[in-house]
């Protein structure tokens, strides 16, 4: 039985692009990152010296697991409840797991903390994308971009990417220990708001999605 709800509206923008005016998006985020805040702070001096990068406030640190690539306003309440139920059903089959967060890497459009190992995290990503596509029509479920990561900074859309990041990477490597280990016991479905210049992402909590025992 197809439980998907039909979606209409503008084509979803690519990662890093400005969203259409008024858009918000549903995302599945890992937000239990209290242990990561000290690591994030240890890299702050490097970020502050990096022209064009805007640090992510600690309260908005997250690792993207999956996104729903359409305007969240087009997903009605009954569909959202079905989505929550399906995500919880799939996540319950995945046991809690350990994840190392860090060290920091200088990508062209952001500075981010790497996450490792990939196996359990990728299993969670796949399950959440499948859950989205089970419920929301249009093949709008997307995995996080590339390997798991926690962004420490973003570059505004009008600044653009910086392809000369080698010197920044060298400074990031000097930060020690630059990593920590956390236990992932659950994730959150959130409604994400993008700033006008695509340099800041905040959210409103929708539902907790616990993992299995």
TAZI-V501145 format. One record per helix or strand of 3 or more residues. SS is the DSSP state (alpha for helix, beta for strand). FROM is the first residue (numbers start at 1). LEN is the number of residues. If there is no record, write none. Layout:
ss->SS from->FROM len->LEN
ss->SS from->FROM len->LEN
This chain:
ss->beta from->25 len->6
ss->alpha from->34 len->9
ss->alpha from->44 len->5
ss->beta from->53 len->3
ss->alpha from->58 len->3
ss->beta from->63 len->6
ss->alpha from->72 len->3
ss->alpha from->77 len->15
ss->beta from->97 len->10
ss->beta from->110 len->7
ss->alpha from->119 len->17
ss->beta from->141 len->3
ss->beta from->149 len->7
ss->alpha from->166 len->8
ss->beta from->179 len->6
ss->beta from->186 len->9
ss->beta from->201 len->10
